């Protein structure tokens, strides 16, 4: 089994590159790392995924997404996989 922990947090049309969600507004950019750490604490054996849409082609969004995931992994954030919605 797996959990989709964070979904569609990227919006490269904003100054920050992040979608202006209630999570971002209240918790800031760090909410993504926190969500994955909390999910791992809640269920250490579950696979944890980040999902995004519109990043299946090379461009600003896929570049931002790659950099974001790379930085999170470098910080030890437990992300096990990436889902790209391309339907």
N, C-alpha and C positions, 0 to 999 in steps of 0.2 A: 504494500500500500504506500501511498504518498500523499503529501499535502501540497496544494498550491498556496503558498504562504503570502506572496505579494503578487498582485495582478495589475498590469498597465500603469506603472508609476512614472513612466517617462513621457515628457511632452517637450520636444525640442523647440517648440514655438515660444516657450517661456524663457525668461532670463536665466533661470536656475537650471533648466533642462528637466525639471520634475513637474508632474501634473499637480495642479493646485487642489489636491484632495483635502478632505477634512483631516486625514492622518498627517499630511504634510503641514497643514496649517497649525495643528495643535502640537505635534511632536517634532516637526522639522525633518530635515534630510535623514537624520539618524534612525527614523522609524523603520526603515527597511532592514537595517542590521539588527535592530532590537526585535523586530517581528521574527526573524529567522532564529535568533538566539532563544527567544521565548518558546518558539515551536520546538526547537531541539530539546530544550529543558522539559517541555511537556511530554514529548514522546521521542526518546533518544534513538529508537530503532526505525523511525519513519524517514522516508526520503523526502527532502524538502526542495520545492521548485519555485522559481520565479517565472512568471508568464508575461509576455508582451505581444502586442499586435503592431503590424506595420513596420517590422524590422527585418523582414525576410530578404530585403534587397540592401546592397551596400549604399550607405549614405549617412546623413547626419544622425538619424535615429539609431541605426545599427552601430555606428561609431560610439555614440554616447552610451548605449546599452553595454557594449563590450567593455568600455572603460569603467563603467559603474560596477559591473560584475567582477572585473579583474581587481579593482580596488577593494571591494567587499571580501573577496577570497583572500587577498593579501593581508587583510585585517583579521583573518581567521573566522569570518562569518560562515556558518555551516550551510552553504548552498550546494545541493547535490545535483541540480539540473536546471536547464533553461528550456521553457516552452515558448515556441514562436507560433502564434496563431496566424494562419495564412489562408483561411477559408473565405 
